[in-house]
Amino acid sequence: ETYLFKMGLDHRSLLGRARMMNAAFGAVLGLLIFAWTRKVGGILAGVLALALYVLSPAVIAIASLVTIDVGAALWLNAAVWAYAWFLHAPSWRRAVLAGLVLGALLLTKFSALAYFALAGAIFLIGLALAGPQIRRTWRRILALHGIGLFVAWLAIWAFFGFRAAPGGATHPWGEMGQGTKVERAAQIARTLHLLPDPYAFDLRGFRLLVGKRYSFLHGEHRYGGSWDYFPITFGVKSTIAFLTALALAAIIAATHARRVAGILRSNFAH
């Protein structure tokens, strides 16, 4: 509020440019979805995936808003694609690319750490389908993973100009407290200069992810979640077209399991 309305800035121009940037992120995400799906399933699959994306009410609602959701979705999809591409033919160049995209993702939204669960699943699938190749070169692959993580770490520092306190910014560290593991981890990261001060300070936000939050479902208000919250909200917020396509994809995958396994194996074997 102070930045936009109390510093004499043209807030209309600032908001307009921010909306344009977010819309650009949305357009790039659509191209990524099309290109990735086309590579796996052909042109028809790419067009269908793109149509589901551009007609999604969620995308239409937030693609031009000044939020980080579209950017997080873009970098999450790009990071998963880059990691799968890296596993297809591990090399230091692909490791660097995967690390750069991961750095952009980690700079966008902390909850995007869910990426590591997706990356783990992709690695296990690759291990199951191309196990001998991976096991024979596990030391090299481990080293390349280290390169990728190091590049992601450098990307975070580069964003802040490789300065612990860019612009002389200060943070009320004394107000953080020492009560939670997240707060202690943030203090350690700051003390050892593992992360820039603004980034380490904002790690406090993880407290909101792991603590009980106020929720409403089935006409009930409560603190804390329930096992059926996300399945229900997924079903309610998803379009009928998307759910139909998802069901058809599951049926096709089940009835053509060998062909699907062959496609996956070709993506991982090298």
Disulfide bonds with the S-S distance in Angstrom:
none
